[in-house]
Amino acid sequence: MTSRREILKASAAAASALAFPAIVKAQSDKIKIGHLTPLTGFLGALGEYAVKGIRIAAEEINAAGGVLGRQLDVMSEDSVNPATASIKAQRMLDQDKVEFLMGEINSASAKTIMQVAARNKRLFLQVGARSDVLRGADCNRYTFHVDIPVTVMVNAAGQALLRDGLIKGKRVFSLTSDYLFGHDLAKAAKAFIAANGGSVIGDELTATDTTDFSPFLLKIRQAKPDLVATNLGGNQVTNFVKQYSEFGLPYPVAGFNLNTADAWAAGEGNLGGIWPTVWHHELDTPGSKAFVAKFRSRHNQPPENHAWIEYVSLKIMAQAMNEAKSTATDKLIAYFEKEPQFDLLKARKGYFRSWDHQLMQEAYPFTVKPKGQAKDRWDFLKFGAAVPDASQPLEILAVRKEQNTCKF
C-alpha cells in the first residue's frame, strides 16, 4: 500500500518535472531578430558601425526589462552580397525562428531580402539602403525603410550647391557606382541638375571594387568641368577623394552620398565640397548627446551615422512591439501605418508614411572646416542646419505620392 508520504513525494517530483520545461522555456523565450548587414567588401566598415549601434540599443532595452517581458536576441551576420543575403534571410526565418528581419546597407542586397520578407509575409525593417526604387517600383507592404532615400540626399545637398552657385549654368562631370544604388543616385542627381539649369557633360560608371581612380581623374582633367559630382558608395568615396586631392585638380568636388565614416577615412585636407548626411554626432539634443557619450565610452570615438541609425531602428521596433502588444507582422504593420511618431534623437520626431513605408525625418548638409580648426581626427567636418526647416513639413524633400510608383 502506498503511504501518504510516498504520494506527496511522487507528486512533488512530478511537479518539479513539469516545472523544469517551463523554466527552460522562460529562459529561451527570447524575441529573436535577424539582423543582416555587410561586414566585408566596400561597405564593410559601415556594417561594423551598424553592429556596434544595434548592440548598444539591445543592451539598453534588455536592461530595462526587454519587450513584452521578453529579452531581445539580435542575431547579426554578414550579408556578403545579394544572393547570400537572400539565403541567410530565409534561413533565419526557417531555422533560427526569428520574429522579423532588419538591417542592410547595400541596396541590391536589401532588394533580395525584401523579396524574402514578402514571400514569407514577415516584416523587414530595411535600415540603411537608400535606393529610391526600393520605395518605388520594388516596394512591398512587409518592408519599412528608415534611412533617407537618394531623392532626399540629392535635394539636401543640391539646395546647398544651388545657394553657392555651383549648379545653374554649370558643367558637371559625374562618377557613379555601377550597382543599383549608384544608378538610382545618378538618375536623381541628373534630374536635379537639369531642373536647376546645369548640364551633365560626362558620367562614368565604376565597379564597386575599384581602388585606382587615375583613369577617371585623367578624363576629368580633360573635360575641365565646373563641378565634379560623385555618386559613389562606401569606401569608393574615400579612395576617390584621396586620389583627387593627390592629383591636384582645381575643380570643386561635391557628392550626393557620403557617410561620416568614409569622410573620416579620407582625412583632413583630402575632403572638400558639400555632402548630405542623415545624422551626425554633434547634434545638440539630449538623446544624441547621451548616445554619443555611451558610444565614446565604449569605442573611444564618436559614432558614425550607421551606428546611430541601427540604434534608433531597434528602439523603433521595441516601441512598436510594446504598443502593438505583439511581435506578429500583421499587428506591427497596422501599428506603423497609423503613422505614430518616433524619437530619432533629433530636434523633430519621425514617422513612417503609410503609403510607401518611408520614414520621414530631417537631414543635414555638411562641408569641411578650414584646415587647422579640427580638435581631433573626427572633428574636421562642419555640419549645417537641419533640412527641411523647422517651419516646413518633413515630406518637402521626399518623393511625392503622385511621383512614386509604389503599389502594395
Secondary structure, 3 states (H helix, E strand, C coil): CCCHHHHHHHHHHHHHHHHHHHHHHHHHCCEEEEEEECCCHHHHHHHHHHHHHHHHHHHHHHHCCCECCECEEEEEEECCCHHHHHHHHHHHHHCCCCCEEEECCCHHHHHHHHHHHHHHCCCEEECCCCCHHHHCCCCCCCEEECCCCHHHHHHHHHHHHHHCCCCCCCEEEEEEECCHHHHHHHHHHHHHHHHCCCEEEEEEEECCCCCCCHHHHHHHHHHCCCEEEEECCCHHHHHHHHHHHHHCCCCCEEECCCCHHHHHHHCCCCCCCCEEECCCCCCCCHHHHHHHHHHHHHHCCCCCHHHHHHHHHHHHHHHHHHHHCCCCHHHHHHHHCCCCCECCCCCCCEEECCCCCEEECCEEEEEECCCCCCCCCCCCEEECCCECCCCCCHHHHCCCHHHCCCCC
